[in-house]
């Protein structure tokens, strides 16, 4: 399930708990909403890390290619 849908479900449970006076449902909704927010932030960090690793890999491949070309010229 996506992080955003978890947040939406959490908001709904939280609101329902508030309206009905069900503290347990309200707390469950808050926990689900926060879990969704945490997952969303985790996904963003993961994407940034993966993007950085891709850049490093491309740079290393370029360096390796240049080194190979230099060895073939020598």
N, CA, C and O atoms as a Tripos MOL2 file, in Angstrom:
@<TRIPOS>MOLECULE
protein
  296   295    74     0     0
PROTEIN
NO_CHARGES

@<TRIPOS>ATOM
      1 N           0.8430   -1.1770    0.0000 N.3       1 UNK1
      2 CA          0.0000    0.0000    0.0000 C.3       1 UNK1
      3 C           0.8880    1.2390    0.0000 C.2       1 UNK1
      4 O           1.9310    1.2650    0.6520 O.2       1 UNK1
      5 N           0.4690    2.2560   -0.7290 N.am      2 UNK2
      6 CA          1.3100    3.4420   -0.8500 C.3       2 UNK2
      7 C           1.2880    4.2690    0.4290 C.2       2 UNK2
      8 O           0.3600    4.1950    1.2340 O.2       2 UNK2
      9 N           2.3310    5.0450    0.5810 N.am      3 UNK3
     10 CA          2.4660    5.8910    1.7600 C.3       3 UNK3
     11 C           1.3280    6.9090    1.8310 C.2       3 UNK3
     12 O           0.8210    7.2090    2.9120 O.2       3 UNK3
     13 N           0.9380    7.4290    0.6880 N.am      4 UNK4
     14 CA         -0.1280    8.4270    0.6790 C.3       4 UNK4
     15 C          -1.4820    7.8160    1.0440 C.2       4 UNK4
     16 O          -2.2880    8.4530    1.7220 O.2       4 UNK4
     17 N          -1.7320    6.5940    0.5990 N.am      5 UNK5
     18 CA         -3.0040    5.9660    0.9630 C.3       5 UNK5
     19 C          -3.0290    5.6310    2.4560 C.2       5 UNK5
     20 O          -4.0790    5.7060    3.0940 O.2       5 UNK5
     21 N          -1.8750    5.2630    3.0060 N.am      6 UNK6
     22 CA         -1.7990    5.0180    4.4530 C.3       6 UNK6
     23 C          -2.0900    6.3020    5.2250 C.2       6 UNK6
     24 O          -2.7760    6.2820    6.2470 O.2       6 UNK6
     25 N          -1.5680    7.4010    4.7330 N.am      7 UNK7
     26 CA         -1.8280    8.6890    5.3780 C.3       7 UNK7
     27 C          -3.3140    9.0410    5.3150 C.2       7 UNK7
     28 O          -3.8930    9.4960    6.3010 O.2       7 UNK7
     29 N          -3.9210    8.8280    4.1530 N.am      8 UNK8
     30 CA         -5.3440    9.1410    3.9890 C.3       8 UNK8
     31 C          -6.1990    8.2750    4.9080 C.2       8 UNK8
     32 O          -7.1220    8.7730    5.5530 O.2       8 UNK8
     33 N          -5.8960    6.9880    4.9680 N.am      9 UNK9
     34 CA         -6.6420    6.0910    5.8510 C.3       9 UNK9
     35 C          -6.4540    6.4930    7.3110 C.2       9 UNK9
     36 O          -7.3940    6.4590    8.1050 O.2       9 UNK9
     37 N          -5.2360    6.8710    7.6440 N.am     10 UNK10
     38 CA         -4.9500    7.3150    9.0020 C.3      10 UNK10
     39 C          -5.7430    8.5550    9.3680 C.2      10 UNK10
     40 O          -6.3020    8.6540   10.4600 O.2      10 UNK10
     41 N          -5.7850    9.5120    8.4270 N.am     11 UNK11
     42 CA         -6.5640   10.7340    8.6700 C.3      11 UNK11
     43 C          -8.0340   10.3860    8.8980 C.2      11 UNK11
     44 O          -8.6740   10.9260    9.8010 O.2      11 UNK11
     45 N          -8.5620    9.4800    8.0740 N.am     12 UNK12
     46 CA         -9.9750    9.0940    8.1910 C.3      12 UNK12
     47 C         -10.2500    8.4450    9.5470 C.2      12 UNK12
     48 O         -11.2270    8.7810   10.2160 O.2      12 UNK12
     49 N          -9.3840    7.5160    9.9470 N.am     13 UNK13
     50 CA         -9.5700    6.8580   11.2500 C.3      13 UNK13
     51 C          -9.4440    7.8610   12.3890 C.2      13 UNK13
     52 O         -10.2020    7.8260   13.3580 O.2      13 UNK13
     53 N          -8.4770    8.7470   12.2510 N.am     14 UNK14
     54 CA         -8.2630    9.7540   13.2830 C.3      14 UNK14
     55 C          -9.5040   10.6480   13.4330 C.2      14 UNK14
     56 O          -9.9410   10.9400   14.5460 O.2      14 UNK14
     57 N         -10.0570   11.0710   12.2970 N.am     15 UNK15
     58 CA        -11.2570   11.9100   12.3140 C.3      15 UNK15
     59 C         -12.4510   11.1410   12.8750 C.2      15 UNK15
     60 O         -13.2200   11.6710   13.6770 O.2      15 UNK15
     61 N         -12.5960    9.8890   12.4460 N.am     16 UNK16
     62 CA        -13.7040    9.0820   12.9480 C.3      16 UNK16
     63 C         -13.5970    8.8830   14.4570 C.2      16 UNK16
     64 O         -14.5990    8.9390   15.1700 O.2      16 UNK16
     65 N         -12.4060    8.6550   14.9270 N.am     17 UNK17
     66 CA        -12.1920    8.4920   16.3620 C.3      17 UNK17
     67 C         -12.5040    9.7660   17.1290 C.2      17 UNK17
     68 O         -13.0630    9.7210   18.2250 O.2      17 UNK17
     69 N         -12.1410   10.8950   16.5500 N.am     18 UNK18
     70 CA        -12.4120   12.1880   17.1760 C.3      18 UNK18
     71 C         -13.9200   12.4480   17.2380 C.2      18 UNK18
     72 O         -14.4520   12.8830   18.2590 O.2      18 UNK18
     73 N         -14.5910   12.1690   16.1190 N.am     19 UNK19
     74 CA        -16.0370   12.4200   16.0420 C.3      19 UNK19
     75 C         -16.8080   11.5080   17.0000 C.2      19 UNK19
     76 O         -17.7420   11.9490   17.6700 O.2      19 UNK19
     77 N         -16.4120   10.2360   17.0590 N.am     20 UNK20
     78 CA        -17.1490    9.2670   17.8760 C.3      20 UNK20
     79 C         -16.6660    9.2240   19.3170 C.2      20 UNK20
     80 O         -17.2880    8.5860   20.1670 O.2      20 UNK20
     81 N         -15.5680    9.8960   19.5910 N.am     21 UNK21
     82 CA        -15.0130    9.8650   20.9410 C.3      21 UNK21
     83 C         -14.2560    8.5780   21.2410 C.2      21 UNK21
     84 O         -14.0130    8.2470   22.4010 O.2      21 UNK21
     85 N         -13.8870    7.8580   20.1930 N.am     22 UNK22
     86 CA        -13.1500    6.5950   20.3440 C.3      22 UNK22
     87 C         -11.6480    6.9120   20.3370 C.2      22 UNK22
     88 O         -11.0320    7.0620   19.2820 O.2      22 UNK22
     89 N         -11.0870    7.0090   21.5290 N.am     23 UNK23
     90 CA         -9.6730    7.3710   21.6560 C.3      23 UNK23
     91 C          -8.7540    6.3420   21.0220 C.2      23 UNK23
     92 O          -7.7160    6.6960   20.4620 O.2      23 UNK23
     93 N          -9.1290    5.0580   21.1070 N.am     24 UNK24
     94 CA         -8.3020    4.0110   20.5060 C.3      24 UNK24
     95 C          -8.2620    4.1440   18.9820 C.2      24 UNK24
     96 O          -7.1980    4.0240   18.3740 O.2      24 UNK24
     97 N          -9.4170    4.3910   18.3720 N.am     25 UNK25
     98 CA         -9.4760    4.5600   16.9160 C.3      25 UNK25
     99 C          -8.7150    5.8080   16.5020 C.2      25 UNK25
    100 O          -8.0180    5.8120   15.4870 O.2      25 UNK25
    101 N          -8.8480    6.8550   17.2820 N.am     26 UNK26
    102 CA         -8.1250    8.0990   16.9850 C.3      26 UNK26
    103 C          -6.6130    7.8510   17.0560 C.2      26 UNK26
    104 O          -5.8700    8.3060   16.1850 O.2      26 UNK26
    105 N          -6.1610    7.1430   18.0760 N.am     27 UNK27
    106 CA         -4.7280    6.8460   18.2290 C.3      27 UNK27
    107 C          -4.2460    5.9300   17.1120 C.2      27 UNK27
    108 O          -3.1420    6.1050   16.5940 O.2      27 UNK27
    109 N          -5.0730    4.9520   16.7380 N.am     28 UNK28
    110 CA         -4.7090    4.0490   15.6380 C.3      28 UNK28
    111 C          -4.5660    4.8330   14.3360 C.2      28 UNK28
    112 O          -3.6430    4.6020   13.5560 O.2      28 UNK28
    113 N          -5.4890    5.7570   14.1170 N.am     29 UNK29
    114 CA         -5.4240    6.5910   12.9180 C.3      29 UNK29
    115 C          -4.1840    7.4610   12.8940 C.2      29 UNK29
    116 O          -3.5330    7.6050   11.8600 O.2      29 UNK29
    117 N          -3.8630    8.0340   14.0330 N.am     30 UNK30
    118 CA         -2.6660    8.8780   14.1080 C.3      30 UNK30
    119 C          -1.4190    8.0480   13.8270 C.2      30 UNK30
    120 O          -0.5290    8.4800   13.0940 O.2      30 UNK30
    121 N          -1.3580    6.8610   14.4110 N.am     31 UNK31
    122 CA         -0.1980    5.9930   14.1850 C.3      31 UNK31
    123 C          -0.0870    5.6060   12.7100 C.2      31 UNK31
    124 O           1.0110    5.5880   12.1530 O.2      31 UNK31
    125 N          -1.2200    5.2980   12.0790 N.am     32 UNK32
    126 CA         -1.2070    4.9220   10.6640 C.3      32 UNK32
    127 C          -0.7910    6.1100    9.8000 C.2      32 UNK32
    128 O          -0.0340    5.9500    8.8430 O.2      32 UNK32
    129 N          -1.2870    7.3010   10.1400 N.am     33 UNK33
    130 CA         -0.9280    8.5060    9.3830 C.3      33 UNK33
    131 C           0.5650    8.7970    9.4990 C.2      33 UNK33
    132 O           1.2300    9.0830    8.5030 O.2      33 UNK33
    133 N           1.0850    8.7220   10.7210 N.am     34 UNK34
    134 CA          2.5080    8.9880   10.9440 C.3      34 UNK34
    135 C           3.3650    7.9300   10.2400 C.2      34 UNK34
    136 O           4.4190    8.2480    9.6900 O.2      34 UNK34
    137 N           2.9110    6.6790   10.2590 N.am     35 UNK35
    138 CA          3.6490    5.6210    9.5510 C.3      35 UNK35
    139 C           3.6980    5.9160    8.0510 C.2      35 UNK35
    140 O           4.7270    5.7090    7.4080 O.2      35 UNK35
    141 N           2.6030    6.3910    7.5050 N.am     36 UNK36
    142 CA          2.5760    6.7580    6.0900 C.3      36 UNK36
    143 C           3.4930    7.9230    5.7830 C.2      36 UNK36
    144 O           4.1770    7.9260    4.7600 O.2      36 UNK36
    145 N           3.5100    8.9170    6.6660 N.am     37 UNK37
    146 CA          4.4000   10.0610    6.4770 C.3      37 UNK37
    147 C           5.8620    9.6310    6.5570 C.2      37 UNK37
    148 O           6.7030   10.0930    5.7860 O.2      37 UNK37
    149 N           6.1470    8.7430    7.4980 N.am     38 UNK38
    150 CA          7.5150    8.2410    7.6560 C.3      38 UNK38
    151 C           7.9340    7.4620    6.4150 C.2      38 UNK38
    152 O           9.0560    7.6150    5.9310 O.2      38 UNK38
    153 N           7.0390    6.6330    5.9030 N.am     39 UNK39
    154 CA          7.3410    5.8520    4.7010 C.3      39 UNK39
    155 C           7.5910    6.7740    3.5120 C.2      39 UNK39
    156 O           8.4910    6.5310    2.7080 O.2      39 UNK39
    157 N           6.7980    7.8230    3.4060 N.am     40 UNK40
    158 CA          6.9740    8.7740    2.3060 C.3      40 UNK40
    159 C           8.3470    9.4400    2.3790 C.2      40 UNK40
    160 O           9.0280    9.5670    1.3610 O.2      40 UNK40
    161 N           8.7550    9.8650    3.5690 N.am     41 UNK41
    162 CA         10.0600   10.4850    3.7370 C.3      41 UNK41
    163 C          11.1840    9.4790    3.4630 C.2      41 UNK41
    164 O          12.1970    9.8170    2.8500 O.2      41 UNK41
    165 N          10.9920    8.2550    3.9210 N.am     42 UNK42
    166 CA         11.9810    7.2000    3.6750 C.3      42 UNK42
    167 C          12.1450    6.9610    2.1800 C.2      42 UNK42
    168 O          13.2650    6.8090    1.6930 O.2      42 UNK42
    169 N          11.0340    6.9270    1.4530 N.am     43 UNK43
    170 CA         11.0840    6.7380    0.0050 C.3      43 UNK43
    171 C          11.8310    7.8760   -0.6770 C.2      43 UNK43
    172 O          12.5950    7.6460   -1.6150 O.2      43 UNK43
    173 N          11.6130    9.1100   -0.2070 N.am     44 UNK44
    174 CA         12.3150   10.2630   -0.7910 C.3      44 UNK44
    175 C          13.8220   10.1590   -0.5640 C.2      44 UNK44
    176 O          14.6120   10.4100   -1.4740 O.2      44 UNK44
    177 N          14.2110    9.7890    0.6490 N.am     45 UNK45
    178 CA         15.6340    9.6400    0.9570 C.3      45 UNK45
    179 C          16.2370    8.5230    0.1100 C.2      45 UNK45
    180 O          17.3290    8.6710   -0.4400 O.2      45 UNK45
    181 N          15.5230    7.4110    0.0120 N.am     46 UNK46
    182 CA         15.9990    6.2750   -0.7920 C.3      46 UNK46
    183 C          16.2220    6.7080   -2.2450 C.2      46 UNK46
    184 O          17.2350    6.3600   -2.8530 O.2      46 UNK46
    185 N          15.2700    7.4670   -2.7960 N.am     47 UNK47
    186 CA         15.4080    7.9340   -4.1740 C.3      47 UNK47
    187 C          16.6330    8.8310   -4.3430 C.2      47 UNK47
    188 O          17.3520    8.7270   -5.3370 O.2      47 UNK47
    189 N          16.8670    9.7160   -3.3670 N.am     48 UNK48
    190 CA         18.0250   10.6040   -3.4500 C.3      48 UNK48
    191 C          19.3320    9.8180   -3.3450 C.2      48 UNK48
    192 O          20.2870   10.1000   -4.0690 O.2      48 UNK48
    193 N          19.3750    8.8430   -2.4530 N.am     49 UNK49
    194 CA         20.5770    8.0230   -2.2880 C.3      49 UNK49
    195 C          20.8390    7.2320   -3.5680 C.2      49 UNK49
    196 O          21.9720    7.1720   -4.0470 O.2      49 UNK49
    197 N          19.7890    6.6300   -4.1150 N.am     50 UNK50
    198 CA         19.9600    5.8640   -5.3470 C.3      50 UNK50
    199 C          20.4320    6.7550   -6.4890 C.2      50 UNK50
    200 O          21.2610    6.3440   -7.3010 O.2      50 UNK50
    201 N          19.9010    7.9820   -6.5520 N.am     51 UNK51
    202 CA         20.3420    8.9280   -7.5790 C.3      51 UNK51
    203 C          21.8060    9.2870   -7.4050 C.2      51 UNK51
    204 O          22.5460    9.3760   -8.3840 O.2      51 UNK51
    205 N          22.2250    9.4920   -6.1690 N.am     52 UNK52
    206 CA         23.6310    9.7890   -5.8920 C.3      52 UNK52
    207 C          24.5330    8.6260   -6.2430 C.2      52 UNK52
    208 O          25.6190    8.8170   -6.7890 O.2      52 UNK52
    209 N          24.0870    7.4180   -5.9300 N.am     53 UNK53
    210 CA         24.8820    6.2340   -6.2590 C.3      53 UNK53
    211 C          25.0010    6.0600   -7.7690 C.2      53 UNK53
    212 O          26.0540    5.6620   -8.2670 O.2      53 UNK53
    213 N          23.9380    6.3540   -8.4910 N.am     54 UNK54
    214 CA         23.9940    6.2780   -9.9550 C.3      54 UNK54
    215 C          25.0270    7.2590  -10.5070 C.2      54 UNK54
    216 O          25.7740    6.9280  -11.4280 O.2      54 UNK54
    217 N          25.0650    8.4610   -9.9450 N.am     55 UNK55
    218 CA         26.0370    9.4630  -10.4000 C.3      55 UNK55
    219 C          27.4620    8.9940  -10.1140 C.2      55 UNK55
    220 O          28.3490    9.1410  -10.9550 O.2      55 UNK55
    221 N          27.6760    8.4340   -8.9370 N.am     56 UNK56
    222 CA         29.0030    7.9320   -8.5800 C.3      56 UNK56
    223 C          29.4030    6.7980   -9.5250 C.2      56 UNK56
    224 O          30.5360    6.7430  -10.0020 O.2      56 UNK56
    225 N          28.4570    5.8970   -9.7870 N.am     57 UNK57
    226 CA         28.7580    4.7760  -10.6770 C.3      57 UNK57
    227 C          29.1230    5.2650  -12.0770 C.2      57 UNK57
    228 O          30.0660    4.7600  -12.6860 O.2      57 UNK57
    229 N          28.3810    6.2450  -12.5850 N.am     58 UNK58
    230 CA         28.6960    6.7840  -13.9080 C.3      58 UNK58
    231 C          30.0720    7.4560  -13.9070 C.2      58 UNK58
    232 O          30.8350    7.3130  -14.8620 O.2      58 UNK58
    233 N          30.3810    8.1760  -12.8520 N.am     59 UNK59
    234 CA         31.6860    8.8260  -12.7600 C.3      59 UNK59
    235 C          32.8030    7.7970  -12.7270 C.2      59 UNK59
    236 O          33.8230    7.9580  -13.3970 O.2      59 UNK59
    237 N          32.6100    6.7360  -11.9450 N.am     60 UNK60
    238 CA         33.6280    5.6910  -11.8690 C.3      60 UNK60
    239 C          33.7850    4.9690  -13.2090 C.2      60 UNK60
    240 O          34.8970    4.6210  -13.6050 O.2      60 UNK60
    241 N          32.6830    4.7500  -13.8910 N.am     61 UNK61
    242 CA         32.7610    4.1210  -15.2130 C.3      61 UNK61
    243 C          33.5180    5.0090  -16.1950 C.2      61 UNK61
    244 O          34.3030    4.5160  -17.0050 O.2      61 UNK61
    245 N          33.2820    6.3200  -16.1250 N.am     62 UNK62
    246 CA         34.0020    7.2520  -16.9960 C.3      62 UNK62
    247 C          35.5050    7.2190  -16.6960 C.2      62 UNK62
    248 O          36.3270    7.2010  -17.6120 O.2      62 UNK62
    249 N          35.8510    7.2120  -15.4160 N.am     63 UNK63
    250 CA         37.2620    7.1510  -15.0200 C.3      63 UNK63
    251 C          37.8920    5.8600  -15.5120 C.2      63 UNK63
    252 O          39.0120    5.8630  -16.0230 O.2      63 UNK63
    253 N          37.1730    4.7590  -15.3580 N.am     64 UNK64
    254 CA         37.6830    3.4610  -15.8070 C.3      64 UNK64
    255 C          37.8790    3.4450  -17.3180 C.2      64 UNK64
    256 O          38.8880    2.9370  -17.8060 O.2      64 UNK64
    257 N          36.9260    3.9930  -18.0580 N.am     65 UNK65
    258 CA         37.0450    4.0530  -19.5170 C.3      65 UNK65
    259 C          38.2600    4.8830  -19.9350 C.2      65 UNK65
    260 O          38.9970    4.5030  -20.8440 O.2      65 UNK65
    261 N          38.4600    6.0090  -19.2680 N.am     66 UNK66
    262 CA         39.6080    6.8670  -19.5890 C.3      66 UNK66
    263 C          40.9210    6.1490  -19.2670 C.2      66 UNK66
    264 O          41.8920    6.2550  -20.0170 O.2      66 UNK66
    265 N          40.9440    5.4190  -18.1510 N.am     67 UNK67
    266 CA         42.1460    4.6840  -17.7790 C.3      67 UNK67
    267 C          42.4430    3.5870  -18.8030 C.2      67 UNK67
    268 O          43.6010    3.3700  -19.1600 O.2      67 UNK67
    269 N          41.4050    2.8990  -19.2740 N.am     68 UNK68
    270 CA         41.5950    1.8480  -20.2780 C.3      68 UNK68
    271 C          42.1380    2.4290  -21.5820 C.2      68 UNK68
    272 O          43.0360    1.8640  -22.2060 O.2      68 UNK68
    273 N          41.5760    3.5660  -21.9740 N.am     69 UNK69
    274 CA         42.0390    4.2130  -23.2060 C.3      69 UNK69
    275 C          43.4940    4.6560  -23.0770 C.2      69 UNK69
    276 O          44.2760    4.5360  -24.0210 O.2      69 UNK69
    277 N          43.8430    5.1630  -21.9110 N.am     70 UNK70
    278 CA         45.2210    5.6160  -21.6770 C.3      70 UNK70
    279 C          46.1800    4.4270  -21.7220 C.2      70 UNK70
    280 O          47.2890    4.5560  -22.2400 O.2      70 UNK70
    281 N          45.7770    3.2840  -21.1960 N.am     71 UNK71
    282 CA         46.6280    2.0910  -21.2080 C.3      71 UNK71
    283 C          46.8220    1.5560  -22.6310 C.2      71 UNK71
    284 O          47.8970    1.0660  -22.9780 O.2      71 UNK71
    285 N          45.7610    1.6580  -23.4530 N.am     72 UNK72
    286 CA         45.8560    1.1870  -24.8290 C.3      72 UNK72
    287 C          46.7490    2.0830  -25.6700 C.2      72 UNK72
    288 O          47.3700    1.6150  -26.6240 O.2      72 UNK72
    289 N          46.8230    3.3750  -25.3290 N.am     73 UNK73
    290 CA         47.6830    4.2970  -26.0540 C.3      73 UNK73
    291 C          49.1560    4.1170  -25.6760 C.2      73 UNK73
    292 O          50.0580    4.3900  -26.4680 O.2      73 UNK73
    293 N          49.3670    3.6520  -24.4540 N.am     74 UNK74
    294 CA         50.7320    3.5450  -23.9560 C.3      74 UNK74
    295 C          51.5050    2.3930  -24.5340 C.2      74 UNK74
    296 O          52.6700    2.1980  -24.1900 O.2      74 UNK74
@<TRIPOS>BOND
     1     1     2 1
     2     2     3 1
     3     3     4 2
     4     3     5 am
     5     5     6 1
     6     6     7 1
     7     7     8 2
     8     7     9 am
     9     9    10 1
    10    10    11 1
    11    11    12 2
    12    11    13 am
    13    13    14 1
    14    14    15 1
    15    15    16 2
    16    15    17 am
    17    17    18 1
    18    18    19 1
    19    19    20 2
    20    19    21 am
    21    21    22 1
    22    22    23 1
    23    23    24 2
    24    23    25 am
    25    25    26 1
    26    26    27 1
    27    27    28 2
    28    27    29 am
    29    29    30 1
    30    30    31 1
    31    31    32 2
    32    31    33 am
    33    33    34 1
    34    34    35 1
    35    35    36 2
    36    35    37 am
    37    37    38 1
    38    38    39 1
    39    39    40 2
    40    39    41 am
    41    41    42 1
    42    42    43 1
    43    43    44 2
    44    43    45 am
    45    45    46 1
    46    46    47 1
    47    47    48 2
    48    47    49 am
    49    49    50 1
    50    50    51 1
    51    51    52 2
    52    51    53 am
    53    53    54 1
    54    54    55 1
    55    55    56 2
    56    55    57 am
    57    57    58 1
    58    58    59 1
    59    59    60 2
    60    59    61 am
    61    61    62 1
    62    62    63 1
    63    63    64 2
    64    63    65 am
    65    65    66 1
    66    66    67 1
    67    67    68 2
    68    67    69 am
    69    69    70 1
    70    70    71 1
    71    71    72 2
    72    71    73 am
    73    73    74 1
    74    74    75 1
    75    75    76 2
    76    75    77 am
    77    77    78 1
    78    78    79 1
    79    79    80 2
    80    79    81 am
    81    81    82 1
    82    82    83 1
    83    83    84 2
    84    83    85 am
    85    85    86 1
    86    86    87 1
    87    87    88 2
    88    87    89 am
    89    89    90 1
    90    90    91 1
    91    91    92 2
    92    91    93 am
    93    93    94 1
    94    94    95 1
    95    95    96 2
    96    95    97 am
    97    97    98 1
    98    98    99 1
    99    99   100 2
   100    99   101 am
   101   101   102 1
   102   102   103 1
   103   103   104 2
   104   103   105 am
   105   105   106 1
   106   106   107 1
   107   107   108 2
   108   107   109 am
   109   109   110 1
   110   110   111 1
   111   111   112 2
   112   111   113 am
   113   113   114 1
   114   114   115 1
   115   115   116 2
   116   115   117 am
   117   117   118 1
   118   118   119 1
   119   119   120 2
   120   119   121 am
   121   121   122 1
   122   122   123 1
   123   123   124 2
   124   123   125 am
   125   125   126 1
   126   126   127 1
   127   127   128 2
   128   127   129 am
   129   129   130 1
   130   130   131 1
   131   131   132 2
   132   131   133 am
   133   133   134 1
   134   134   135 1
   135   135   136 2
   136   135   137 am
   137   137   138 1
   138   138   139 1
   139   139   140 2
   140   139   141 am
   141   141   142 1
   142   142   143 1
   143   143   144 2
   144   143   145 am
   145   145   146 1
   146   146   147 1
   147   147   148 2
   148   147   149 am
   149   149   150 1
   150   150   151 1
   151   151   152 2
   152   151   153 am
   153   153   154 1
   154   154   155 1
   155   155   156 2
   156   155   157 am
   157   157   158 1
   158   158   159 1
   159   159   160 2
   160   159   161 am
   161   161   162 1
   162   162   163 1
   163   163   164 2
   164   163   165 am
   165   165   166 1
   166   166   167 1
   167   167   168 2
   168   167   169 am
   169   169   170 1
   170   170   171 1
   171   171   172 2
   172   171   173 am
   173   173   174 1
   174   174   175 1
   175   175   176 2
   176   175   177 am
   177   177   178 1
   178   178   179 1
   179   179   180 2
   180   179   181 am
   181   181   182 1
   182   182   183 1
   183   183   184 2
   184   183   185 am
   185   185   186 1
   186   186   187 1
   187   187   188 2
   188   187   189 am
   189   189   190 1
   190   190   191 1
   191   191   192 2
   192   191   193 am
   193   193   194 1
   194   194   195 1
   195   195   196 2
   196   195   197 am
   197   197   198 1
   198   198   199 1
   199   199   200 2
   200   199   201 am
   201   201   202 1
   202   202   203 1
   203   203   204 2
   204   203   205 am
   205   205   206 1
   206   206   207 1
   207   207   208 2
   208   207   209 am
   209   209   210 1
   210   210   211 1
   211   211   212 2
   212   211   213 am
   213   213   214 1
   214   214   215 1
   215   215   216 2
   216   215   217 am
   217   217   218 1
   218   218   219 1
   219   219   220 2
   220   219   221 am
   221   221   222 1
   222   222   223 1
   223   223   224 2
   224   223   225 am
   225   225   226 1
   226   226   227 1
   227   227   228 2
   228   227   229 am
   229   229   230 1
   230   230   231 1
   231   231   232 2
   232   231   233 am
   233   233   234 1
   234   234   235 1
   235   235   236 2
   236   235   237 am
   237   237   238 1
   238   238   239 1
   239   239   240 2
   240   239   241 am
   241   241   242 1
   242   242   243 1
   243   243   244 2
   244   243   245 am
   245   245   246 1
   246   246   247 1
   247   247   248 2
   248   247   249 am
   249   249   250 1
   250   250   251 1
   251   251   252 2
   252   251   253 am
   253   253   254 1
   254   254   255 1
   255   255   256 2
   256   255   257 am
   257   257   258 1
   258   258   259 1
   259   259   260 2
   260   259   261 am
   261   261   262 1
   262   262   263 1
   263   263   264 2
   264   263   265 am
   265   265   266 1
   266   266   267 1
   267   267   268 2
   268   267   269 am
   269   269   270 1
   270   270   271 1
   271   271   272 2
   272   271   273 am
   273   273   274 1
   274   274   275 1
   275   275   276 2
   276   275   277 am
   277   277   278 1
   278   278   279 1
   279   279   280 2
   280   279   281 am
   281   281   282 1
   282   282   283 1
   283   283   284 2
   284   283   285 am
   285   285   286 1
   286   286   287 1
   287   287   288 2
   288   287   289 am
   289   289   290 1
   290   290   291 1
   291   291   292 2
   292   291   293 am
   293   293   294 1
   294   294   295 1
   295   295   296 2
@<TRIPOS>SUBSTRUCTURE
     1 UNK1         2 RESIDUE 1 A UNK
     2 UNK2         6 RESIDUE 1 A UNK
     3 UNK3        10 RESIDUE 1 A UNK
     4 UNK4        14 RESIDUE 1 A UNK
     5 UNK5        18 RESIDUE 1 A UNK
     6 UNK6        22 RESIDUE 1 A UNK
     7 UNK7        26 RESIDUE 1 A UNK
     8 UNK8        30 RESIDUE 1 A UNK
     9 UNK9        34 RESIDUE 1 A UNK
    10 UNK10       38 RESIDUE 1 A UNK
    11 UNK11       42 RESIDUE 1 A UNK
    12 UNK12       46 RESIDUE 1 A UNK
    13 UNK13       50 RESIDUE 1 A UNK
    14 UNK14       54 RESIDUE 1 A UNK
    15 UNK15       58 RESIDUE 1 A UNK
    16 UNK16       62 RESIDUE 1 A UNK
    17 UNK17       66 RESIDUE 1 A UNK
    18 UNK18       70 RESIDUE 1 A UNK
    19 UNK19       74 RESIDUE 1 A UNK
    20 UNK20       78 RESIDUE 1 A UNK
    21 UNK21       82 RESIDUE 1 A UNK
    22 UNK22       86 RESIDUE 1 A UNK
    23 UNK23       90 RESIDUE 1 A UNK
    24 UNK24       94 RESIDUE 1 A UNK
    25 UNK25       98 RESIDUE 1 A UNK
    26 UNK26      102 RESIDUE 1 A UNK
    27 UNK27      106 RESIDUE 1 A UNK
    28 UNK28      110 RESIDUE 1 A UNK
    29 UNK29      114 RESIDUE 1 A UNK
    30 UNK30      118 RESIDUE 1 A UNK
    31 UNK31      122 RESIDUE 1 A UNK
    32 UNK32      126 RESIDUE 1 A UNK
    33 UNK33      130 RESIDUE 1 A UNK
    34 UNK34      134 RESIDUE 1 A UNK
    35 UNK35      138 RESIDUE 1 A UNK
    36 UNK36      142 RESIDUE 1 A UNK
    37 UNK37      146 RESIDUE 1 A UNK
    38 UNK38      150 RESIDUE 1 A UNK
    39 UNK39      154 RESIDUE 1 A UNK
    40 UNK40      158 RESIDUE 1 A UNK
    41 UNK41      162 RESIDUE 1 A UNK
    42 UNK42      166 RESIDUE 1 A UNK
    43 UNK43      170 RESIDUE 1 A UNK
    44 UNK44      174 RESIDUE 1 A UNK
    45 UNK45      178 RESIDUE 1 A UNK
    46 UNK46      182 RESIDUE 1 A UNK
    47 UNK47      186 RESIDUE 1 A UNK
    48 UNK48      190 RESIDUE 1 A UNK
    49 UNK49      194 RESIDUE 1 A UNK
    50 UNK50      198 RESIDUE 1 A UNK
    51 UNK51      202 RESIDUE 1 A UNK
    52 UNK52      206 RESIDUE 1 A UNK
    53 UNK53      210 RESIDUE 1 A UNK
    54 UNK54      214 RESIDUE 1 A UNK
    55 UNK55      218 RESIDUE 1 A UNK
    56 UNK56      222 RESIDUE 1 A UNK
    57 UNK57      226 RESIDUE 1 A UNK
    58 UNK58      230 RESIDUE 1 A UNK
    59 UNK59      234 RESIDUE 1 A UNK
    60 UNK60      238 RESIDUE 1 A UNK
    61 UNK61      242 RESIDUE 1 A UNK
    62 UNK62      246 RESIDUE 1 A UNK
    63 UNK63      250 RESIDUE 1 A UNK
    64 UNK64      254 RESIDUE 1 A UNK
    65 UNK65      258 RESIDUE 1 A UNK
    66 UNK66      262 RESIDUE 1 A UNK
    67 UNK67      266 RESIDUE 1 A UNK
    68 UNK68      270 RESIDUE 1 A UNK
    69 UNK69      274 RESIDUE 1 A UNK
    70 UNK70      278 RESIDUE 1 A UNK
    71 UNK71      282 RESIDUE 1 A UNK
    72 UNK72      286 RESIDUE 1 A UNK
    73 UNK73      290 RESIDUE 1 A UNK
    74 UNK74      294 RESIDUE 1 A UNK
